Amino acid sequence: MSERRATITDVAREAGVSASTASVVFSGNAPASAETRRRVLAAAEALGYTGPDPRAASLRRGRSGIVGVVFGGSLRSAFHDPVTIAMMDGIAEGVSPLRAGLLLLPDETSSAAPAAGTDSGAIEVPSAVTAAPIDAAVLVGFGQTRQPSLDVLRARRVPVVIIEGDAGPEIPRIELDNSAAQQRAASYLRDLGHERVTLLTLPIRPSRARGWFGPRDAVEVDVTAARLAGAQAVYPDAPTYAAVTSSIDEGLIAGREILAGPDHPTAVIAQTDLLAAGVIRAAEECGLRVPEDLSVTGFDGVEVDGLDAYELTTLVQPAVEKGRAAGAAVVSMLAGEDAASVTFTCSFRIGTTAGPVPRG
């Protein structure tokens, strides 16, 4: 038989205080004297008590104390993206009044092999959110055609907030002025005289295919579509290349393709700073000077390793504030209150990577 777990009542008895006083020491919800705190913590250490059983607290509240953050892309990409990292900091701040933890989940279903000896086909494994013990969910990086997790969460009646996506009028949205912001960067290049411009986008669909695409190709990712619309408002016929993800390496691959041949563009509008940094590296490989031979603009306003010689011309977005607003919306919804949608505005930062169109 396993040894019984020590309780807060055991700690209080050992320390010679009431159970409510011992509980205050661990919860921090009210002040306790230094001496009382010392006695309670010493008793807890002696009994091997590390804090209240979270399962008991969950049963009392009827909640798990966990907020799910569901990513439309891969979790691996999320951990390498400085914008997502900053946004996660904001979400953690926003939900802090709940004293809740964050659970990161992928939005995907997968196929499992059939059992040995059967003739059945592959078995679809439900989305990770199907059984996740969460009180609410924040959806990140969703397109209108990619909603398996959203359908599951609706069926479970889990409150949902979406960051940069549209899941219907009943779900609060935390958005950026992506289209208007990208149009400002494109207009700046046009004013500098650039006519041969190439657009480098984020993935255009969940399958994340890399390469050139045209007006007949559907753009299924909301952020990509919005930023693309802003650039195309100024350059409607600009050649367009889709990246697989937002990274310097991916920008380098795309940049090599975009700059191949003698008729390369005089400017590249990249949908993220990481992609822009990769294009600049590709330009350096080709012996092109930035911005004398090639102008490059980004989007996000993050610190990028390897760009010490440049200050990127880019749109600066409030990533932390976006996450904080999503967290605050979750707090409101769990309190039974309405949560309004919020749209943030990017600022345009003129750096050293965009200049007048090259002569000749």
C-alpha positions as a printed Julia matrix, in Angstrom:
360×3 Matrix{Float64}:
   0.0    0.0     0.0
   1.35   3.44   -0.93
   2.16   5.93    1.8
  -0.58   8.5     2.46
   0.11  11.96    1.0
   0.5   14.68    3.65
  -2.28  17.29    3.65
  -2.4   20.96    4.57
  -4.15  19.9     7.8
  -1.14  17.74    8.71
   1.18  20.69    8.06
  -0.95  23.01   10.18
  -0.97  20.55   13.07
   2.82  20.12   12.87
   3.38  23.91   12.75
   0.87  24.64   15.54
  -1.32  26.92   13.39
  -4.8   26.7    11.92
  -5.36  25.01    8.57
  -6.5   28.33    7.08
  -3.25  30.01    8.17
  -1.16  27.24    6.65
  -3.18  27.53    3.45
  -2.51  31.28    3.3
   1.24  30.65    3.42
   1.06  28.42    0.34
  -1.51  30.39   -1.66
  -0.05  33.85   -1.05
  -3.58  35.28   -1.13
  -3.11  37.08    2.21
  -0.08  38.23    4.25
   1.49  36.04    6.93
   4.19  36.93    9.43
   7.75  35.84    8.74
   7.74  33.59   11.82
   4.46  31.9    10.83
   5.74  31.4     7.31
   8.98  29.88    8.63
   7.15  27.41   10.89
   4.7   26.33    8.18
   7.41  25.8     5.55
   9.58  23.9     8.02
   6.65  21.64    8.88
   5.9   21.11    5.19
   9.49  20.14    4.49
   9.51  17.7     7.41
   6.32  16.03    6.17
   7.28  16.08    2.48
   4.37  18.37    1.64
   4.95  20.35   -1.58
   1.62  22.14   -1.95
  -2.1   21.55   -2.41
  -3.18  18.63   -4.57
  -4.15  20.29   -7.88
  -6.74  17.59   -8.52
  -8.64  18.57   -5.38
  -8.58  22.24   -6.33
  -9.82  21.38   -9.81
 -12.73  19.42   -8.39
 -13.72  22.29   -6.1
 -13.63  24.87   -8.92
 -14.98  22.59  -11.6
 -12.01  23.62  -13.76
  -8.67  22.17  -14.73
  -6.69  25.4   -14.29
  -5.26  24.99  -17.8
  -5.65  27.19  -20.88
  -4.84  25.51  -24.2
  -2.89  27.34  -26.9
  -3.59  25.57  -30.2
  -1.25  26.19  -33.14
  -2.31  25.86  -36.77
   1.34  25.24  -37.64
   3.85  22.9   -36.07
   4.93  23.33  -32.46
   8.56  23.1   -33.61
   8.12  26.24  -35.73
   6.4   28.04  -32.86
   9.4   27.58  -30.56
  11.72  29.11  -33.18
   9.56  32.11  -34.05
  10.37  35.25  -31.99
   6.91  36.7   -32.64
   5.19  33.59  -31.29
   7.49  33.51  -28.26
   6.68  37.15  -27.46
   2.98  36.47  -27.96
   3.13  33.51  -25.58
   4.65  35.8   -22.93
   1.66  38.07  -23.42
  -0.85  35.23  -23.14
   0.77  34.08  -19.88
   0.5   37.63  -18.51
  -3.1   37.93  -19.66
  -4.3   34.74  -17.94
  -2.29  35.36  -14.75
  -5.42  36.35  -12.75
  -6.63  32.78  -13.27
  -3.4   31.29  -11.88
  -3.68  28.98  -14.88
  -1.05  27.01  -16.74
  -0.67  26.94  -20.53
  -0.84  23.72  -22.54
   0.54  23.92  -26.11
  -1.32  21.76  -28.62
  -1.08  21.15  -32.38
  -4.18  21.49  -34.53
  -3.99  18.26  -36.44
  -5.4   14.82  -36.95
  -3.12  11.99  -37.9
  -3.54   8.55  -39.41
  -2.57   5.47  -37.44
  -1.83   2.12  -39.02
  -4.59  -0.51  -38.69
  -4.22  -3.3   -36.18
  -2.16  -6.29  -37.31
  -4.18  -8.94  -39.13
  -7.0   -6.6   -40.16
  -7.96  -5.43  -43.63
  -9.21  -2.04  -42.55
  -7.59   1.15  -43.77
  -5.73   3.71  -41.71
  -7.52   4.9   -38.6
  -7.9    8.65  -38.09
  -6.62   9.74  -34.69
  -8.62  12.67  -33.28
  -7.15  16.13  -32.8
  -5.04  16.66  -29.69
  -7.73  18.94  -28.22
 -10.34  16.17  -28.15
  -9.49  15.06  -24.62
  -7.17  17.84  -23.45
  -8.19  18.97  -19.92
  -8.53  22.69  -20.72
 -10.89  25.41  -19.5
 -10.45  27.65  -22.57
  -8.4   27.79  -25.75
  -6.47  30.38  -27.74
  -6.13  29.49  -31.42
  -3.03  30.78  -33.25
  -2.27  30.72  -36.98
  -5.59  29.41  -38.27
  -7.04  29.69  -41.75
 -10.67  29.41  -42.73
 -10.19  25.91  -44.17
  -8.27  24.53  -41.18
 -10.63  24.12  -38.25
 -10.69  20.54  -36.92
  -9.75  21.73  -33.44
 -12.27  24.54  -33.58
 -15.06  22.08  -34.35
 -13.99  19.89  -31.43
 -13.82  22.84  -29.03
 -17.25  24.06  -30.08
 -18.69  20.61  -29.48
 -17.07  20.57  -26.03
 -18.37  24.12  -25.34
 -14.88  25.31  -24.48
 -14.52  29.13  -24.69
 -12.3   30.09  -27.62
 -10.31  33.18  -28.62
  -8.54  33.35  -32.0
  -5.4   35.34  -32.78
  -5.24  36.56  -36.38
  -7.99  34.45  -37.87
 -11.74  34.43  -38.38
 -13.72  31.67  -36.72
 -17.1   33.38  -36.98
 -18.76  36.37  -35.32
 -19.34  34.6   -32.01
 -15.62  34.05  -31.34
 -13.48  37.02  -30.19
 -10.62  37.88  -32.56
  -7.28  39.49  -31.73
  -6.04  40.93  -34.99
  -3.45  43.12  -36.69
  -4.04  45.62  -39.47
  -2.03  43.24  -41.69
  -3.32  44.44  -45.03
  -3.07  48.18  -44.34
   0.36  47.76  -42.74
   1.79  45.8   -45.68
   0.37  48.37  -48.08
   2.36  51.09  -46.29
   5.63  49.25  -46.94
   4.7   48.62  -50.57
   3.77  52.29  -51.05
   7.12  53.32  -49.6
   8.94  51.22  -52.2
   6.78  52.6   -54.99
   7.61  56.14  -53.86
  11.3   55.19  -54.11
  10.73  54.31  -57.77
  10.6   50.49  -57.6
   8.59  48.76  -60.3
  10.15  45.27  -60.47
   9.08  43.92  -57.08
   8.69  40.32  -55.89
   6.5   39.29  -52.96
   7.72  36.6   -50.53
   4.87  35.21  -48.45
   4.24  32.95  -45.5
   2.67  29.55  -46.35
  -0.45  29.89  -48.49
  -2.03  26.63  -47.35
  -1.7   24.17  -44.44
   0.19  21.69  -46.65
   3.01  24.27  -46.79
   4.17  23.89  -50.38
   7.14  26.05  -51.41
   7.37  27.9   -54.71
   5.89  30.38  -57.16
   2.14  30.79  -57.25
  -0.37  32.88  -59.16
  -3.83  34.42  -58.87
  -5.57  31.08  -59.46
  -3.91  29.5   -56.42
  -6.09  29.73  -53.32
  -4.51  31.35  -50.27
  -5.95  29.47  -47.29
  -4.0   31.07  -44.41
  -5.58  34.29  -43.15
  -2.4   36.18  -42.21
  -0.78  35.35  -45.54
  -3.87  36.44  -47.46
  -4.19  39.74  -45.61
  -0.54  40.77  -46.04
  -0.61  39.66  -49.66
  -3.69  41.79  -50.34
  -1.92  44.84  -48.9
   1.12  44.41  -51.15
  -0.99  43.63  -54.21
  -2.98  46.81  -53.7
   0.22  48.59  -54.82
   1.81  45.87  -56.99
  -1.11  43.82  -58.39
   1.02  41.94  -60.93
   4.1   41.29  -58.78
   5.53  37.74  -58.98
   4.82  35.9   -55.75
   6.77  33.13  -54.0
   5.49  31.14  -51.0
   7.79  30.01  -48.2
   7.21  26.86  -46.17
   7.64  28.63  -42.83
   9.04  31.81  -41.3
  12.78  31.31  -40.89
  16.08  32.76  -42.09
  16.94  29.48  -43.84
  13.63  29.5   -45.68
  14.19  33.12  -46.71
  17.63  32.15  -48.02
  16.17  29.35  -50.14
  13.48  31.65  -51.51
  15.96  34.49  -52.04
  18.24  32.31  -54.15
  15.29  31.42  -56.37
  13.98  34.98  -56.58
  17.38  36.49  -57.42
  18.4   33.86  -59.98
  18.97  35.21  -63.47
  19.75  38.68  -64.81
  16.22  40.11  -64.53
  15.96  39.88  -60.77
  13.7   42.36  -58.95
  14.94  45.63  -57.5
  12.95  45.04  -54.32
  11.52  42.14  -52.29
   8.6   42.53  -49.89
   8.91  39.73  -47.32
   6.04  38.88  -44.99
   8.31  38.4   -41.95
  11.63  39.77  -40.72
  13.15  36.27  -40.67
  12.3   35.76  -44.33
  13.69  39.22  -45.12
  16.95  38.35  -43.37
  17.27  35.22  -45.51
  16.73  37.25  -48.69
  19.48  39.67  -47.61
  21.85  36.72  -47.15
  20.94  35.46  -50.62
  21.63  38.92  -52.04
  25.06  38.95  -50.41
  25.81  35.55  -51.94
  24.98  37.0   -55.36
  27.22  40.0   -54.82
  24.27  42.38  -54.59
  24.41  45.32  -52.22
  21.48  46.15  -49.93
  19.92  48.63  -50.52
  21.98  49.97  -53.45
  21.18  46.99  -55.72
  18.25  45.4   -53.89
  15.77  46.8   -51.38
  14.19  44.45  -48.83
  11.34  45.05  -46.39
  10.14  42.78  -43.59
   7.25  42.5   -41.17
   7.22  42.02  -37.37
   9.89  44.29  -35.88
  11.88  41.58  -34.08
  15.58  41.25  -33.34
  17.22  39.05  -36.0
  20.63  37.42  -35.57
  23.11  38.17  -38.31
  21.69  41.54  -39.38
  24.09  43.69  -37.38
  25.17  45.59  -40.5
  21.58  46.59  -41.27
  18.52  48.07  -39.69
  15.62  46.34  -41.38
  12.89  48.45  -42.93
   9.83  46.74  -41.52
   6.41  46.86  -39.92
   6.6   46.61  -36.13
   3.77  44.67  -34.54
   2.82  44.6   -30.83
   3.21  40.84  -30.33
   3.18  40.87  -26.52
   0.11  43.1   -26.46
  -1.68  40.72  -28.85
  -1.08  37.81  -26.52
  -2.04  39.83  -23.45
  -5.34  40.82  -25.08
  -6.08  37.17  -25.9
  -5.38  36.18  -22.29
  -7.61  38.97  -20.97
 -10.4   37.78  -23.28
 -10.09  34.27  -21.81
 -10.36  35.68  -18.27
 -13.51  37.6   -19.21
 -15.16  34.62  -20.86
 -14.46  32.3   -17.93
 -16.03  34.93  -15.67
 -19.19  34.75  -17.77
 -18.58  38.12  -19.43
 -18.48  39.08  -23.08
 -15.05  39.52  -24.67
 -14.71  42.04  -27.49
 -12.54  41.61  -30.57
  -9.43  43.83  -30.69
  -7.43  45.1   -33.67
  -3.87  46.36  -33.16
  -2.02  48.74  -35.46
   1.52  48.18  -36.73
   4.04  51.0   -37.01
   6.27  51.42  -40.07
   9.98  51.64  -39.25
  12.26  53.0   -41.96
  15.67  51.36  -41.73
  18.66  50.93  -44.01
  17.52  48.01  -46.19
  15.33  49.99  -48.62
  16.55  52.72  -50.9
  15.89  54.33  -54.29
  15.57  52.12  -57.34
  19.01  51.38  -58.87
  19.87  53.49  -61.9
  19.75  51.67  -65.21
